[in-house]
């Protein structure tokens, strides 16, 4: 029975190691950080896209006004405008167009500066996102390798447990399992001297006498904790 208990404890330890791998928490923390960066990156991508459209429109607006100014200037230079009044109106419009071009170029420059800053943020966020993805892959590789080792260990111990359990009556196995569930995973304990090593309490003299007189194959129980008691060479009984 103690062999079964020892194997069960080994299985419990493997299960605990699987659940408490540092990579689990590291991946959880990384996912939280990555989620924030991914959200910010989506926002940055949208901002860059909007500014690119805005810059394209600003470029187009400047080009249209420049073309109109060029056409007016060509009309004047070619001598096509004979009327002094029409000539004065064209010259006045060219002045207005020059001011308009200046205003549009200022707006265009402002958009370009915003776009440059937004692209810088975008590049930084994408670099961080790539770093998170790389770190995630490393952690998952380490985690999976460790889990594989633990699963192999669990399978090996499980096979040993099955062999040991096959030699124990099913009713006793069932009783042992119930005691494990109610006693923190310890269903059987050795009797060392006068002490139950499950609850660490010394047995009363009357209980020890009953154990001494019990048959070798009798199922013994600790009166204090209820665990199955196993006599060993170190038992007082």
N, C-alpha and C positions, 0 to 999 in steps of 0.2 A: 504493500500500500504506500509505503514511503517513496518507493521508486516512482509510482504514479504521481504522487504529490510533487516530487521534484521535477518531473517532466512537465506537469501542468504549470508549475512556477516558471519554468523555462519558456513555455509558450506565452505565459502572461508577460514576461519580460520582452519577448520578441514583439508582441502586440503593442506594448508600451513604447518601444523604440520606434516602431512604424508610425505610431500616432504623434510622437514628439520629436520627429526629425527637425533639426533647425531649419532645413530647407523649406519645410511647410510654412513656417512663420515668415521666413525671408521672402518667399514667393507671394505670400499674402500682403506683406508690407510693400513689396515691389509693385504688385498689381494696383494697390491704392495710389501710389505715386505715379505710376504709368497712366492711370485713368485721368488724373489731373492734367498731365502733360498732353495726353491725346486730345482731351477736350480743348485745351488751349491751342493745340496745333490746328484743330478744325477751325477754331475762331480766327487764327492767324491766316490760314489758307483762304478763308472767305474774305478777310480784310485785304489781302494781297490781290485777290481776284477783282474785288470791287475797285481798288485803286488802279489796277491795270486798265480796267474799262474807263475809269475816270481820266487817266492819262491819255488813253487813246482818243477820247472825246476832246480833251484839251488840245492835243496835237492837231486834230482835225479842224477845230475851231480856229486855231492860229493859222493854219494853212489856207483855209477858206478866205479869211480876211486879207492875208498876204496876196493871194491870187487876185482878189478884187482890187487891192491897191496897185498891183502890178498892171492890171488892165487899164486902170485910170491913168496911170503914169504913162503907159504906152500911147494912149490916145492923145495925151498932151504932147509927148515927144514927137509923135508922127505928124502933128499939125492938123489933125482931123477936126479939132474944135475951133471953129472960126469965131463964134460969138464970145465976146469978152465976158458976158454974164455967165455963159455956160462954163467958160474956162475958170472963172472965179469960183463957181460952185464945185467944179471938180477939184480944184486946189484945196478948197475948204473941206471937202469930203476926204481927200488924202490925209489932211491933218487929223481929222477925226479917226480915220482908219489907223494912223500911226499910234494915236493914243490908245485905241482899242487893242492893237497888237501888243503894246506895252503891258496893258492890264492883263491880257490873256497870257502873255509870256510869264508874268509874275505868278498868275494862278497855276500855270503849267509847271513852273519851278517848284511851287509849294507842293503840288501833287507828287512830283518826282522825289522830293525830299521825304514826304510821308511814305511813299512806296519803298524807298531805299531803307528807311527805318523798319517798316513792316517786314520786308524781305530778310532783314538782319534777324529780327525776332523769329521769323519762320525757320530760318536756317538753324538757329540755336535750338529751337524746340524740336526740330526734326533730328538734330544730332543727339539730343537727350533721349528722344523716343527710340532711336536706333541703339543707343547704349543700353536702354532698359531692355530692349528685345534681346540683345546679346547676353546681358546678365541673366535674363530669364531662361534663355537656352542653356546657359552654364549650370544654373541651379537645377533645372529639370533633369539635365544629364546626370548630375551628381546624385540627385534624389532617386532617380530611376535605378541607378547602379546600386545604391544602398538598399533600396526596396527589393531588388532582385536577390541580393545576398540574404536579406532577412527572410524572404519567402522561401529560399532554398533551405535556410536553417529551420524555419517553421515546418517545412515538409519533412525534413529529416527527423526532427523531434516528434512530429506527429506520427510518423511511422513507428518510432520506438514506443510511443505511448500506446498505439493500437496493439502492439505485441504484448505489452505489459497488461493492458486492460483485458485482453482476451483470456488471461489466466485467472481473472478475478470474477466471482459470481456477479451476475447482472444486478441483483438486488443490492449488493454491497456497493457496486459502482453508483447506482442511483442514490443510495443513502449518502455516499461520499460527495456526490455532486451537489446535493441539497445543502450539506454542511458547508461546502466551499462557498456557495452563494450567500450564506448567512454569516460567514465568519471571515470575510475579507480575503477569500481565495485560498484559505487554509482549511482543508477538510479533515486532514489526518496529521498527527504530530507524534513524535517519539516520546517515550517516557524515559527521561534521563535522571537517574537517581530517584528522588521522590517527586520530581517536578514535570508537569506537562509542558512541553516546549511550545505548545500552541498558545496558551494563555499565561505561561510562566508561573503558574500557581502550584504550590506543593499539595499533593494529595493527602487526604486524611488517612490515618493509620488503618481505619476500617476499610477504606477504599483500596488501599494497598493490599490488605489481606485478601480481599475479594479477587483482586487481580492475580495474586499469587496462586490462588486456588482455582482460577479459571482454566478451562481447557486450552491447549496450545492454539487451536483454531477458532477460539471464541472471539467475537467482535467486541472490543472493549471501548468504553466511552469515558471521557473526562467528565466528572460530575460538575466541574466549574464552568467549562465552556461548551461541553457537548461534543467536542471533536472526537474522532476515532483515535484511540490511543494504540500505539504500536510499541510492543516490548522489544528492547534491544539488549545488547550485552552490558549496557551501562545502566539498565533499569534496576531500581532497588527491589522491585517485585519480581 
